[in-house]
Amino acid sequence: MARGFESKGSAEYAEDTREERRARQRLSPDEVVRGKKRDDLELSRSRIEHELEATTSDMRRNSLRAALKHIEGEIAKLK
């Protein structure tokens, strides 16, 4: 029974992947580049937010906040 459940999950994942590829095919090359850049910035923002929660140093916290502000500005430019 668990095996059938795995297969269904894999099939759903494959379908999602196909749909994502179709959606990307409709995008212009510039839109694809902007999307990838946005994904990279979102990932960086997530990492910085995690580091911000974990750090105890005020100096590091200030540096991370500045980096976060910069990244959010870059994300805003892409919208």
Secondary structure, DSSP 8 states (H G I E B T S, - for coil): -HHHHHHHHHHHHHHHHHHHHHHHHTS-HHHHHHHHHHHHHHHHHHHHHHHHHH---HHHHHHHHHHHHHHHHHHHHH-
